[in-house]
Amino acid sequence: MARRNSVEIVEAFWAEVWNDHNPDKIDDFVIEDFVITNPDGSIEGRENFKAWVADFLDQVHDLRLEVLESFQNEDGSRVASRWIVRGRNNGLLGTEPDGRPISFSGTAVWAVREDGKLQHNWVERATWELYQQLTSTSGR
């Protein structure tokens, strides 16, 4: 069996969903019972995930996700990445939508099925640092 390039699948997901600001493209990448787990809990199901992405994109204008590094295990069933998101605040984390520039880093580990569909994503974000940017009175 040929080794799949799951890094390419994950990076295409980020480009076509996040950087193109197109939550509907999620249908092309994830399974129906997809799960994303982050420090706040889990979002279960493709439709719930699409709604979450749309809401997040609404809260971060001009969002750009830059992948710093990605690698996969031998059989391509797991991908790990480090990334940075940049954009402008439009009410993220319940803050005033002031348009200030924001950036935060994070990591993601993906479970990728043999058919190349994304099954689960575990995400860690630098939320404390982001919150400090959003609530700082300097630069206002």
C-alpha positions as CSV (number, residue, x, y, z in Angstrom):
1,M,0.0,0.0,0.0
2,A,1.4,3.4,-0.9
3,R,2.1,5.8,1.9
4,R,-0.4,8.7,1.8
5,N,0.8,12.3,2.3
6,S,-1.5,13.3,5.1
7,V,0.4,16.6,5.6
8,E,-0.8,17.7,2.2
9,I,-4.4,16.9,3.2
10,V,-4.2,18.9,6.4
11,E,-2.5,21.8,4.8
12,A,-5.1,21.8,2.0
13,F,-7.8,21.9,4.6
14,W,-6.2,25.0,6.3
15,A,-5.8,26.7,3.0
16,E,-9.2,26.0,1.6
17,V,-11.3,26.4,4.8
18,W,-9.4,28.8,7.0
19,N,-7.4,31.0,4.6
20,D,-10.1,31.1,1.9
21,H,-12.7,31.8,4.7
22,N,-14.9,29.0,3.4
23,P,-16.5,26.8,6.0
24,D,-18.5,24.9,3.4
25,K,-15.3,23.3,2.1
26,I,-15.2,21.4,5.4
27,D,-17.5,18.9,3.6
28,D,-14.6,17.9,1.3
29,F,-12.2,17.1,4.1
30,V,-13.9,15.8,7.3
31,I,-16.1,12.8,8.1
32,E,-19.7,13.4,9.2
33,D,-19.0,12.5,12.8
34,F,-15.8,14.6,13.0
35,V,-14.6,15.7,16.4
36,I,-12.4,18.6,17.4
37,T,-11.1,18.7,20.9
38,N,-9.7,21.8,22.5
39,P,-9.2,23.1,26.0
40,D,-12.8,24.3,26.1
41,G,-14.2,20.8,25.3
42,S,-15.2,19.0,22.1
43,I,-17.3,20.0,19.1
44,E,-18.9,16.9,17.6
45,G,-20.2,16.5,14.1
46,R,-19.3,18.1,10.8
47,E,-22.3,20.6,10.8
48,N,-21.5,21.8,14.4
49,F,-17.8,22.2,13.4
50,K,-18.8,24.2,10.3
51,A,-20.9,26.5,12.5
52,W,-18.0,26.9,14.9
53,V,-15.6,27.8,12.1
54,A,-18.0,30.3,10.6
55,D,-18.4,32.0,14.0
56,F,-14.6,32.0,14.6
57,L,-14.0,33.6,11.2
58,D,-16.6,36.2,12.0
59,Q,-14.7,37.1,15.2
60,V,-11.3,37.3,13.5
61,H,-11.4,39.5,10.4
62,D,-8.7,39.0,7.7
63,L,-7.7,35.7,9.3
64,R,-4.6,34.1,7.9
65,L,-3.2,30.8,9.2
66,E,0.5,30.2,8.6
67,V,1.8,26.7,9.1
68,L,5.2,26.8,10.7
69,E,5.9,23.0,10.6
70,S,4.0,19.8,9.9
71,F,5.0,16.2,10.0
72,Q,3.2,12.8,10.0
73,N,3.8,9.4,11.4
74,E,5.0,6.6,9.2
75,D,1.6,5.4,8.0
76,G,0.0,8.9,7.7
77,S,-2.7,8.2,10.3
78,R,-1.5,11.2,12.4
79,V,-0.3,14.7,11.5
80,A,1.2,17.2,14.0
81,S,1.6,20.9,13.2
82,R,2.6,24.2,14.7
83,W,0.9,27.3,13.3
84,I,0.3,31.0,13.8
85,V,-3.1,32.8,13.2
86,R,-3.1,36.5,12.4
87,G,-6.0,38.8,11.9
88,R,-8.0,41.6,13.4
89,N,-10.3,41.4,16.4
90,N,-14.0,41.4,15.8
91,G,-15.1,40.4,19.2
92,L,-13.0,37.3,19.9
93,L,-13.3,35.8,23.4
94,G,-16.2,38.2,24.1
95,T,-14.1,41.4,23.8
96,E,-15.0,44.6,22.1
97,P,-14.7,44.3,18.3
98,D,-12.0,47.0,18.0
99,G,-10.2,45.8,14.9
100,R,-6.8,45.6,16.6
101,P,-4.3,43.3,15.1
102,I,-4.0,39.9,16.9
103,S,-1.8,36.8,16.5
104,F,-1.6,33.6,18.4
105,S,0.2,30.3,18.0
106,G,-1.0,26.8,18.4
107,T,-0.5,23.2,17.7
108,A,-2.8,20.6,16.2
109,V,-2.7,16.8,16.0
110,W,-5.0,15.2,13.4
111,A,-6.3,11.7,13.0
112,V,-6.5,10.9,9.3
113,R,-8.3,7.9,8.0
114,E,-7.0,5.6,5.3
115,D,-9.3,7.3,2.8
116,G,-7.7,10.6,3.5
117,K,-10.6,12.0,5.5
118,L,-10.0,13.9,8.7
119,Q,-11.5,12.2,11.7
120,H,-10.4,14.0,14.8
121,N,-8.4,17.1,15.6
122,W,-6.8,17.9,19.0
123,V,-5.9,21.6,19.3
124,E,-3.9,23.7,21.8
125,R,-3.9,27.5,21.4
126,A,-1.9,30.2,23.2
127,T,-5.2,31.6,24.6
128,W,-3.7,33.4,27.6
129,E,-1.3,35.4,25.3
130,L,-4.2,36.1,23.0
131,Y,-6.4,37.3,25.8
132,Q,-3.6,39.6,27.0
133,Q,-3.4,41.2,23.5
134,L,-7.2,41.6,23.4
135,T,-7.5,43.3,26.8
136,S,-4.3,45.4,26.8
137,T,-4.9,49.1,27.0
138,S,-1.6,49.9,25.3
139,G,-2.0,50.8,21.7
140,R,-5.6,51.7,21.8
